[in-house]
Amino acid sequence: MGALTFLWLFPAAAALCAWLVPTPRASRAVALVSTAFLLAYSLWLMAPFSAQIGTLRLEEMCPASVLGIRYRVGVDGLSLALCWLTTLLTFLALAVPGEHPNGYWASFLALESGLLGLFVSQNLFFFYIFWEVILIPMFFIIGIWGSSGRRHAAFKFILYTFLGSLFLLVGFIALPTFHHQATGAWSWDIPDLVRTPFALPGSPLRGAAAWIYAAIALGFAVKIPLLPLHNWLPDAHTEAPAAGSVILAGVMLKAGVYGFLRILLPVFPDISAAALPWLGALGVANILYGALCAMVQTDLKRLIAYTSISHLGFCLVGMYSLTGDGLAGASLQMINHGLSTGALFLMVGMIYDRVHRRGVADFGGLDAVAPRLAFFFAFVLLSSIGLPGLNGFVGEMMSLTGMARVSLPLAALGVLGGVLAAAYALPAFQRVFWAPAGEGSATPKMTDLVMSERAILWTLCALILWLGLYPQPVIRLLEPSLSPLVAVR
């Protein structure tokens, strides 16, 4: 068994073990030990990693079977960074104190297995299998262990994402077919499809390739999500348990951006260049719409959910600038958003676990009874709105710098999104932590963070500060994966 097969297969086996052990306490122990081991294992894989342009590492493959379908995995800097983010956030989300049944812990391990398998897959068939696999445990996490509106949110989540997957399936079936028409050989391997010239100008398959591009883009856009396909996300975040929101925002949404970078841009370079003005504008629309919606939210989880829509717009803006700075900024923003938004959802979950309320108007003067929570919340919120010196600033500025080289008006509108971020984040913080507590406030029932919660948040804050002050190691890891895409434009 190779290193990457072990990476995704181990949490699947741990999920089965967590399901079968006799007590929830033992199940939680299995989950914590397994996720801690996987985090250490992903760091061990990264330590000797030497990225080169256009080169996959740790590759494993089997001989091609019928129609070119075969098991093939491999990593470059981008996929390895997302594997690390997955293992980190899964471990920290499950490390928060709490009592849950065996199925809860097993579902998160199964979700981790599917996400890791998705990021290492180099064959479209297995990419799609893992894409579908991650929907199942998240459906149960929302629908069983969520809040009062969990069933409605779970069914909306599965309906939107499954319909998006159907478009993805059509595109994925068409790509090997076109590859066969262009080369005479069947292959579902992503590196082979990247080298297929079927979408070049003058090709007889060019017109059909544009429709296939649109189908695949639609499938990925639902997962990000992009306007107007975003409607499922606020409900899913609001009703999911805190750990579910962490993985949903921190990792699952990145699968859509990863699909653009791994499949659409390299396989359809000319069509991607032609789509630049439209998808760049759509990214700016995401930034502004998400920020404006966040300004009027009265539920803390719903507010953070709309910030995810806004911040992932920066990923699309940077990605579809098709410049070195923009692509690096979009990829770095995926990591940064996972850390910052994951920390915010964890803290809202810590508040909700104590008082079972999370409305902005439910609190006031919270810094007096929970000063440590106030410090961490302020620190992460400042990183989320892009304060210089913290991680959010670097990714957003690189994305906007890349877009400014292509379209200065779109970049200027993106900057406006940063201003709006302060307009929704700072008043909400002031109301919850500094304003006087009103009648019926939940503030008197609050207690400050315990040691294990502080350790989790210190870890995330240290990474937020490190990536804000010294992001070069991560950028160096990501750039070789992105360099071939710069030539697209």
VEXDREN-2710 file (C-alpha; in Angstrom, 1 decimal):
% VEXDREN-2710
k/r/px/py/pz
1/MET/0.0/0.0/0.0
2/GLY/1.4/3.4/-1.0
3/ALA/1.7/6.5/1.1
4/LEU/-1.3/8.3/-0.5
5/THR/-3.6/5.2/-0.5
6/PHE/-2.9/4.9/3.2
7/LEU/-3.6/8.6/3.7
8/TRP/-7.3/8.3/2.6
9/LEU/-7.9/4.6/3.5
10/PHE/-6.8/4.9/7.1
11/PRO/-9.6/7.3/8.2
12/ALA/-12.1/5.1/6.4
13/ALA/-10.9/2.2/8.5
14/ALA/-10.9/4.4/11.6
15/ALA/-14.5/5.4/10.8
16/LEU/-15.6/1.7/10.9
17/CYS/-13.7/1.2/14.1
18/ALA/-15.3/4.3/15.7
19/TRP/-18.8/3.0/14.7
20/LEU/-18.2/-0.4/16.2
21/VAL/-16.6/0.3/19.5
22/PRO/-19.0/-0.2/22.5
23/THR/-19.2/3.4/24.0
24/PRO/-19.2/7.0/22.7
25/ARG/-16.3/7.8/24.8
26/ALA/-14.2/5.1/23.2
27/SER/-15.5/6.2/19.8
28/ARG/-14.3/9.8/20.5
29/ALA/-10.9/8.4/21.6
30/VAL/-10.6/6.6/18.3
31/ALA/-11.5/9.7/16.3
32/LEU/-9.0/11.9/18.2
33/VAL/-6.1/9.5/18.0
34/SER/-6.8/8.8/14.3
35/THR/-7.1/12.5/13.3
36/ALA/-4.0/13.4/15.3
37/PHE/-2.1/10.6/13.6
38/LEU/-3.3/11.8/10.2
39/LEU/-2.2/15.4/10.9
40/ALA/1.2/14.2/11.9
41/TYR/1.3/11.9/8.8
42/SER/0.4/14.8/6.5
43/LEU/3.1/16.9/8.0
44/TRP/5.6/14.0/7.5
45/LEU/4.6/13.8/3.8
46/MET/5.1/17.6/3.4
47/ALA/8.5/17.7/5.1
48/PRO/10.6/16.1/2.3
49/PHE/8.3/17.4/-0.5
50/SER/10.2/19.0/-3.3
51/ALA/7.8/20.6/-5.8
52/GLN/8.7/20.9/-9.5
53/ILE/6.7/22.5/-12.2
54/GLY/4.2/20.1/-13.7
55/THR/5.4/17.2/-11.6
56/LEU/3.4/14.9/-9.5
57/ARG/4.9/13.2/-6.4
58/LEU/4.2/10.0/-4.6
59/GLU/2.3/8.6/-7.6
60/GLU/0.5/5.3/-7.4
61/MET/-1.3/3.7/-10.4
62/CYS/-2.8/0.5/-11.6
63/PRO/-3.0/-0.7/-15.2
64/ALA/-5.8/0.8/-17.2
65/SER/-9.0/-1.2/-17.2
66/VAL/-12.1/-0.9/-19.4
67/LEU/-12.4/2.5/-21.1
68/GLY/-9.2/3.8/-19.5
69/ILE/-10.6/3.8/-15.9
70/ARG/-7.9/3.1/-13.4
71/TYR/-6.8/3.9/-9.9
72/ARG/-4.3/6.7/-10.0
73/VAL/-3.2/9.1/-7.2
74/GLY/-0.5/11.6/-6.8
75/VAL/0.1/15.0/-5.2
76/ASP/1.7/18.3/-6.0
77/GLY/2.0/21.3/-3.8
78/LEU/-1.6/22.4/-4.1
79/SER/-3.2/19.1/-3.3
80/LEU/-0.7/18.4/-0.5
81/ALA/-1.5/21.8/1.1
82/LEU/-5.2/21.0/1.0
83/CYS/-4.6/17.5/2.5
84/TRP/-2.8/19.2/5.4
85/LEU/-5.6/21.7/5.9
86/THR/-8.1/18.8/5.9
87/THR/-6.3/16.9/8.6
88/LEU/-5.6/20.0/10.7
89/LEU/-9.2/21.2/10.7
90/THR/-10.7/17.8/11.3
91/PHE/-8.5/17.2/14.3
92/LEU/-9.2/20.6/15.8
93/ALA/-12.9/20.4/15.2
94/LEU/-13.2/17.0/16.9
95/ALA/-10.9/18.1/19.8
96/VAL/-13.5/20.5/21.1
97/PRO/-15.0/19.0/24.3
98/GLY/-18.4/17.4/23.7
99/GLU/-20.4/14.2/24.1
100/HIS/-21.8/12.6/20.9
101/PRO/-22.8/9.1/19.8
102/ASN/-20.6/6.8/17.8
103/GLY/-22.1/7.8/14.5
104/TYR/-21.1/11.4/14.9
105/TRP/-17.4/10.5/15.2
106/ALA/-17.6/7.9/12.5
107/SER/-19.2/10.4/10.1
108/PHE/-16.4/12.9/10.5
109/LEU/-13.8/10.2/9.9
110/ALA/-15.6/9.1/6.7
111/LEU/-15.8/12.7/5.6
112/GLU/-12.1/13.1/6.1
113/SER/-11.4/10.0/4.1
114/GLY/-13.5/11.3/1.2
115/LEU/-11.9/14.7/1.2
116/LEU/-8.3/13.3/1.2
117/GLY/-9.2/10.9/-1.5
118/LEU/-10.6/13.7/-3.6
119/PHE/-7.4/15.8/-3.3
120/VAL/-5.1/13.0/-4.2
121/SER/-7.1/11.6/-7.1
122/GLN/-5.6/11.9/-10.6
123/ASN/-8.3/10.0/-12.4
124/LEU/-11.7/11.6/-13.2
125/PHE/-13.6/8.4/-12.3
126/PHE/-12.2/8.2/-8.8
127/PHE/-12.3/12.0/-8.4
128/TYR/-16.0/11.8/-9.0
129/ILE/-16.5/8.9/-6.7
130/PHE/-14.8/10.8/-3.8
131/TRP/-16.8/14.0/-4.8
132/GLU/-20.0/12.1/-4.2
133/VAL/-18.7/10.2/-1.1
134/ILE/-18.2/13.5/0.8
135/LEU/-21.9/14.4/0.4
136/ILE/-23.1/11.4/2.4
137/PRO/-21.5/12.0/5.8
138/MET/-22.1/15.7/5.6
139/PHE/-25.8/15.1/5.0
140/PHE/-26.0/13.0/8.1
141/ILE/-23.9/15.5/10.2
142/ILE/-26.3/18.3/9.3
143/GLY/-29.5/16.2/9.3
144/ILE/-29.0/14.3/12.6
145/TRP/-26.8/16.4/14.8
146/GLY/-27.7/19.9/13.6
147/SER/-30.1/22.5/15.1
148/SER/-33.9/22.7/15.0
149/GLY/-34.1/23.3/11.2
150/ARG/-31.5/20.6/10.4
151/ARG/-33.7/18.4/8.2
152/HIS/-34.7/21.2/5.9
153/ALA/-31.1/22.3/5.6
154/ALA/-29.8/18.8/5.0
155/PHE/-32.2/18.1/2.2
156/LYS/-31.5/21.5/0.6
157/PHE/-27.8/20.8/0.9
158/ILE/-28.1/17.3/-0.8
159/LEU/-30.5/18.6/-3.5
160/TYR/-28.3/21.5/-4.6
161/THR/-25.0/19.5/-4.5
162/PHE/-26.4/16.4/-6.1
163/LEU/-27.9/18.4/-9.0
164/GLY/-24.5/20.0/-9.4
165/SER/-22.9/16.6/-9.4
166/LEU/-25.2/15.5/-12.3
167/PHE/-23.8/18.2/-14.5
168/LEU/-20.3/17.3/-13.4
169/LEU/-20.9/13.7/-14.3
170/VAL/-22.0/14.6/-17.8
171/GLY/-18.8/16.6/-18.3
172/PHE/-16.6/13.9/-16.8
173/ILE/-18.1/11.3/-19.1
174/ALA/-17.6/13.5/-22.2
175/LEU/-14.0/14.3/-21.5
176/PRO/-12.6/10.8/-21.9
177/THR/-14.9/10.4/-25.0
178/PHE/-13.4/13.5/-26.6
179/HIS/-9.9/12.3/-25.6
180/HIS/-10.6/9.1/-27.5
181/GLN/-11.8/11.0/-30.5
182/ALA/-8.7/13.2/-30.5
183/THR/-6.1/10.5/-29.8
184/GLY/-7.7/7.1/-30.4
185/ALA/-7.0/6.0/-26.8
186/TRP/-9.3/5.9/-23.8
187/SER/-8.1/7.7/-20.6
188/TRP/-9.7/9.2/-17.5
189/ASP/-6.4/10.3/-16.1
190/ILE/-6.3/14.1/-15.5
191/PRO/-2.7/14.5/-16.7
192/ASP/-3.6/12.8/-20.0
193/LEU/-6.7/15.0/-20.5
194/VAL/-4.6/18.1/-19.9
195/ARG/-2.5/17.2/-22.9
196/THR/-5.4/16.6/-25.2
197/PRO/-5.8/19.3/-27.8
198/PHE/-9.5/18.9/-28.4
199/ALA/-10.5/22.3/-27.2
200/LEU/-8.0/24.4/-29.3
201/PRO/-9.3/27.0/-31.8
202/GLY/-10.1/25.3/-35.1
203/SER/-10.7/21.9/-33.6
204/PRO/-13.9/20.2/-34.8
205/LEU/-14.7/19.5/-31.1
206/ARG/-14.3/23.1/-30.0
207/GLY/-18.0/23.9/-29.9
208/ALA/-19.0/20.8/-27.9
209/ALA/-16.0/21.5/-25.6
210/ALA/-17.5/24.8/-24.6
211/TRP/-20.7/23.1/-23.5
212/ILE/-18.7/20.5/-21.5
213/TYR/-16.7/23.3/-19.9
214/ALA/-20.0/25.0/-18.9
215/ALA/-21.4/21.7/-17.4
216/ILE/-18.2/21.0/-15.3
217/ALA/-18.0/24.7/-14.2
218/LEU/-21.6/24.6/-13.1
219/GLY/-20.9/21.4/-11.0
220/PHE/-17.9/23.1/-9.3
221/ALA/-19.7/26.4/-8.9
222/VAL/-22.5/24.8/-6.7
223/LYS/-19.9/23.6/-4.3
224/ILE/-18.0/26.9/-3.9
225/PRO/-20.8/28.3/-4.1
226/LEU/-21.2/31.0/-6.7
227/LEU/-24.1/33.2/-7.3
228/PRO/-27.0/32.4/-7.9
229/LEU/-26.2/28.8/-6.7
230/HIS/-25.5/29.8/-3.1
231/ASN/-28.9/29.4/-1.4
232/TRP/-28.1/26.1/0.3
233/LEU/-25.0/27.4/2.1
234/PRO/-26.4/29.8/4.8
235/ASP/-29.0/27.2/5.9
236/ALA/-26.4/24.4/6.0
237/HIS/-24.0/26.5/8.1
238/THR/-26.8/27.7/10.4
239/GLU/-28.1/24.3/11.2
240/ALA/-24.9/22.2/11.2
241/PRO/-23.1/21.5/14.4
242/ALA/-20.0/23.7/14.9
243/ALA/-17.6/21.0/13.8
244/GLY/-19.7/20.4/10.7
245/SER/-19.5/24.1/9.8
246/VAL/-15.8/24.1/10.3
247/ILE/-15.2/21.3/7.8
248/LEU/-17.9/22.6/5.4
249/ALA/-16.5/26.1/5.2
250/GLY/-12.8/25.2/5.9
251/VAL/-12.4/22.3/3.4
252/MET/-15.5/21.2/1.4
253/LEU/-16.1/24.6/-0.2
254/LYS/-12.5/24.5/-1.4
255/ALA/-13.2/21.4/-3.4
256/GLY/-15.0/23.5/-6.0
257/VAL/-12.1/26.0/-6.3
258/TYR/-9.7/23.0/-6.4
259/GLY/-11.7/21.5/-9.3
260/PHE/-11.3/24.7/-11.3
261/LEU/-7.5/24.7/-10.7
262/ARG/-7.0/21.0/-11.2
263/ILE/-9.3/20.3/-14.1
264/LEU/-11.0/23.2/-15.9
265/LEU/-8.1/25.7/-16.3
266/PRO/-5.5/23.2/-17.5
267/VAL/-7.8/21.1/-19.7
268/PHE/-9.6/24.0/-21.3
269/PRO/-7.0/26.8/-21.4
270/ASP/-8.4/28.8/-24.3
271/ILE/-12.0/28.5/-23.1
272/SER/-10.9/29.6/-19.7
273/ALA/-9.1/32.6/-21.1
274/ALA/-12.3/33.5/-23.0
275/ALA/-14.4/33.2/-19.9
276/LEU/-12.1/35.4/-17.8
277/PRO/-14.3/38.6/-17.9
278/TRP/-17.5/36.7/-17.0
279/LEU/-16.1/34.6/-14.2
280/GLY/-14.0/37.4/-12.9
281/ALA/-17.1/39.6/-12.7
282/LEU/-19.0/36.7/-11.0
283/GLY/-16.3/36.5/-8.4
284/VAL/-16.6/40.3/-7.7
285/ALA/-20.4/39.8/-7.4
286/ASN/-19.8/37.1/-4.8
287/ILE/-17.6/39.4/-2.8
288/LEU/-20.1/42.3/-2.7
289/TYR/-23.2/40.2/-2.4
290/GLY/-21.8/38.1/0.5
291/ALA/-20.6/41.2/2.3
292/LEU/-23.9/43.1/1.9
293/CYS/-25.9/40.1/3.1
294/ALA/-23.6/39.6/6.1
295/MET/-24.3/43.2/7.2
296/VAL/-28.0/42.5/7.9
297/GLN/-27.7/39.1/9.6
298/THR/-28.8/38.8/13.2
299/ASP/-27.5/35.2/13.7
300/LEU/-23.7/34.8/14.2
301/LYS/-23.4/31.6/12.3
302/ARG/-25.5/33.0/9.4
303/LEU/-23.3/36.1/9.4
304/ILE/-20.1/34.0/9.1
305/ALA/-21.8/31.8/6.4
306/TYR/-22.3/34.9/4.2
307/THR/-18.7/36.0/4.8
308/SER/-17.6/32.6/3.3
309/ILE/-19.5/33.5/0.1
310/SER/-17.7/36.8/0.0
311/HIS/-14.2/35.6/0.8
312/LEU/-14.4/32.7/-1.7
313/GLY/-15.2/35.4/-4.4
314/PHE/-11.6/36.5/-3.9
315/CYS/-10.5/33.0/-4.9
316/LEU/-12.4/33.2/-8.2
317/VAL/-11.1/36.7/-8.8
318/GLY/-7.5/35.7/-8.4
319/MET/-7.9/32.4/-10.2
320/TYR/-9.5/34.0/-13.3
321/SER/-6.9/36.8/-13.5
322/LEU/-4.7/33.9/-14.9
323/THR/-1.7/35.7/-13.5
324/GLY/1.0/34.4/-11.2
325/ASP/0.1/36.7/-8.3
326/GLY/-3.6/36.1/-8.8
327/LEU/-3.4/32.3/-8.9
328/ALA/-1.0/32.2/-5.9
329/GLY/-3.4/34.5/-4.0
330/ALA/-6.4/32.4/-4.8
331/SER/-4.7/29.2/-3.6
332/LEU/-3.3/30.9/-0.5
333/GLN/-6.8/32.4/0.2
334/MET/-8.2/28.8/0.3
335/ILE/-5.8/28.0/3.2
336/ASN/-6.3/31.4/4.9
337/HIS/-10.1/31.2/4.7
338/GLY/-10.1/27.7/6.1
339/LEU/-8.1/28.8/9.2
340/SER/-10.0/32.0/9.9
341/THR/-13.5/30.9/9.2
342/GLY/-12.9/27.6/10.9
343/ALA/-11.8/29.4/14.1
344/LEU/-14.9/31.7/13.9
345/PHE/-17.3/28.8/13.6
346/LEU/-15.5/27.0/16.5
347/MET/-15.9/30.0/18.7
348/VAL/-19.6/30.5/17.9
349/GLY/-20.0/26.8/18.7
350/MET/-18.4/27.3/22.0
351/ILE/-20.8/30.1/22.8
352/TYR/-23.8/28.1/21.7
353/ASP/-22.8/25.0/23.7
354/ARG/-22.8/27.2/26.9
355/VAL/-26.0/29.2/26.5
356/HIS/-27.8/27.7/23.4
357/ARG/-28.2/31.1/21.8
358/ARG/-26.1/32.7/19.1
359/GLY/-28.1/35.8/18.0
360/VAL/-26.1/39.1/17.9
361/ALA/-28.8/40.7/20.1
362/ASP/-28.6/37.9/22.6
363/PHE/-25.4/39.3/24.1
364/GLY/-23.7/42.4/25.3
365/GLY/-20.6/43.1/27.4
366/LEU/-19.4/39.6/26.8
367/ASP/-15.8/40.7/27.2
368/ALA/-16.4/41.2/30.9
369/VAL/-17.3/37.5/31.6
370/ALA/-15.2/35.9/28.8
371/PRO/-12.1/38.1/28.2
372/ARG/-10.1/35.2/26.6
373/LEU/-13.0/34.5/24.1
374/ALA/-13.1/38.3/23.3
375/PHE/-9.4/38.3/22.5
376/PHE/-9.5/35.3/20.2
377/PHE/-12.7/36.5/18.5
378/ALA/-11.3/39.9/17.8
379/PHE/-8.0/38.5/16.6
380/VAL/-9.6/36.1/14.1
381/LEU/-12.2/38.6/13.0
382/LEU/-9.4/41.1/12.1
383/SER/-7.7/38.4/10.1
384/SER/-11.0/37.6/8.3
385/ILE/-11.5/41.2/7.2
386/GLY/-8.0/41.5/5.9
387/LEU/-6.0/43.4/8.5
388/PRO/-2.4/43.8/7.3
389/GLY/-0.1/41.5/9.2
390/LEU/-2.6/38.7/9.4
391/ASN/-3.3/36.0/6.9
392/GLY/-6.4/37.3/5.2
393/PHE/-4.7/40.4/3.9
394/VAL/-2.0/38.4/1.9
395/GLY/-4.4/36.2/-0.1
396/GLU/-6.9/38.9/-0.9
397/MET/-4.2/41.5/-1.9
398/MET/-2.5/39.0/-4.2
399/SER/-5.8/38.0/-5.8
400/LEU/-6.8/41.7/-6.4
401/THR/-3.3/42.5/-7.6
402/GLY/-3.6/39.8/-10.2
403/MET/-7.0/41.0/-11.3
404/ALA/-5.8/44.6/-11.5
405/ARG/-3.4/43.6/-14.2
406/VAL/-6.4/42.4/-16.3
407/SER/-9.3/44.6/-15.2
408/LEU/-8.7/47.6/-13.0
409/PRO/-12.5/48.3/-12.5
410/LEU/-13.1/44.7/-11.3
411/ALA/-10.2/44.9/-8.9
412/ALA/-11.5/48.3/-7.6
413/LEU/-14.9/46.7/-6.9
414/GLY/-13.1/43.8/-5.1
415/VAL/-11.4/46.4/-2.8
416/LEU/-14.8/47.7/-1.9
417/GLY/-15.6/44.2/-0.7
418/GLY/-12.8/44.6/1.9
419/VAL/-14.3/47.9/3.1
420/LEU/-17.7/46.2/3.5
421/ALA/-16.1/43.4/5.5
422/ALA/-15.2/45.9/8.2
423/ALA/-18.7/47.3/8.0
424/TYR/-20.3/44.0/8.9
425/ALA/-17.7/42.5/11.2
426/LEU/-16.8/45.4/13.6
427/PRO/-20.4/46.4/14.5
428/ALA/-21.3/42.8/15.2
429/PHE/-18.2/42.4/17.5
430/GLN/-19.0/45.7/19.2
431/ARG/-22.6/44.6/19.9
432/VAL/-21.7/41.2/21.3
433/PHE/-18.7/42.0/23.3
434/TRP/-18.7/45.7/24.2
435/ALA/-22.3/47.0/24.1
436/PRO/-24.3/47.0/27.4
437/ALA/-26.2/43.8/27.9
438/GLY/-29.9/44.2/27.4
439/GLU/-32.8/42.6/29.3
440/GLY/-32.9/38.8/28.9
441/SER/-29.3/38.8/27.7
442/ALA/-27.5/35.4/27.7
443/THR/-24.2/37.1/28.9
444/PRO/-24.6/36.3/32.6
445/LYS/-24.8/32.6/31.7
446/MET/-21.5/32.6/29.8
447/THR/-18.2/31.2/31.1
448/ASP/-14.8/31.8/29.6
449/LEU/-12.8/29.3/27.5
450/VAL/-11.3/26.2/29.2
451/MET/-7.7/25.1/28.6
452/SER/-8.4/22.7/25.7
453/GLU/-10.4/25.3/23.9
454/ARG/-7.7/27.9/24.3
455/ALA/-5.1/25.4/23.0
456/ILE/-7.2/24.9/19.9
457/LEU/-7.6/28.6/19.3
458/TRP/-3.9/29.4/20.0
459/THR/-2.9/26.9/17.4
460/LEU/-5.2/28.5/14.8
461/CYS/-4.1/32.1/15.8
462/ALA/-0.4/31.2/15.5
463/LEU/-1.0/29.9/12.0
464/ILE/-3.0/33.0/11.1
465/LEU/-0.2/35.2/12.3
466/TRP/2.6/33.2/10.6
467/LEU/0.8/33.2/7.3
468/GLY/0.2/36.9/7.6
469/LEU/3.9/37.7/8.3
470/TYR/5.7/35.0/6.5
471/PRO/3.6/33.3/3.8
472/GLN/6.6/32.5/1.5
473/PRO/7.0/28.8/2.4
474/VAL/3.4/28.1/1.5
475/ILE/3.6/30.2/-1.6
476/ARG/6.7/28.3/-2.7
477/LEU/4.9/25.0/-2.1
478/LEU/1.9/26.2/-4.2
479/GLU/3.6/28.0/-7.1
480/PRO/5.0/25.1/-9.1
481/SER/1.4/23.7/-9.3
482/LEU/0.1/27.0/-10.6
483/SER/2.9/28.1/-13.0
484/PRO/1.6/26.1/-16.0
485/LEU/-1.7/27.9/-15.6
486/VAL/-0.2/31.4/-16.0
487/ALA/0.5/30.7/-19.7
488/VAL/-3.3/30.1/-20.2
489/ARG/-4.0/33.7/-20.8
END
